[in-house]
Amino acid sequence: MALVANYPRTNFDLVYKESGLFLRALYNGEEGSYCLSMPVTNDIAMASGRETRGFPEEDGRYSFQA
């Protein structure tokens, strides 16, 4: 499963984008999801998700030029 989100406005005046890559998982007979990676484009959003919720967030500011 994949997640792609654009947050143009938030309660904390943060503007950022994030994505996530999830696998379906089974643990002790209970089904759920496991997040492999969650790149974000804002340092505050990254720290918030990583420190308070335990998400594997990382710097996701990439640019490509042809």
Secondary structure, DSSP 8 states (H G I E B T S, - for coil): -EEEEEES--TTS--EEEEEEEEEEEETTEEEEEEEEEEES-HHHHHHHHHHH---EEE-------
